[in-house]
């Protein structure tokens, strides 16, 4: 006989929290679980963060350019006074007076030399011509070069202007009375003197009678009419071009 107790079926105990049957954890299950439990994909945040980083680098680089002073190949003069006057001097091409303050928006390169110079002058003029030739058409139109003769007795206008034009047709020769040229050269810090012994052919002199020892620097007047840069004789054409373009900008 089967007892009542034996006929009673005992229901299974309800599973307690944490004791439910679960599949074994695997890498695929973990990835599925992580994806299903997130609020959305993370890539928009990563992209936004990348954009912020790139913009920060661009702005930082621009700030360095804005606030870092440009290093010129020549000596930069800090004074904002107008360039020294050239009263008494005139252009060999036209005979009109020379006025450094009358060239707003342009860069003027000033060089003191003479047509009988055997080496330094032609080299400096050729270097300046090469620098200007490497510039844009607009920058070339805004760049002037004046060669002030330190030998006015021989460098008459009809001799001086053709000499400078052989380097660049836009270059101008500048002349004047000896006393005016001496005064202007002193104001620009230029030294020169006649070497009369050069007329002695037996001592290696020239048939023209004498040479002129002179400072061979180039002087840059900026678009505001300020004497801004003095370049040494050993400046390169590329350095000079870059400096002129910086002054124009």
Secondary structure, DSSP 8 states (H G I E B T S, - for coil): ---HHHH---------TT-S------HHHHHHHHHHHSSS-SHHHHHHHHHHHHHHHHHHHHHHHHHS----SSEE----SB----TT-EETTT--B--GGG-TT-EEEEEEE-TT-SSHHHHHHHHHHHHHHTS-HHHHHTEEEEEEES-TTT--HHHHHHHHHTT-TT-EEEE--HHHHHHHHHHTT--EEEEGGGG-GGGT--TTS-EEEE---EEEE-TTSBEEEEE-TT--HHHHHHHHHHHH-
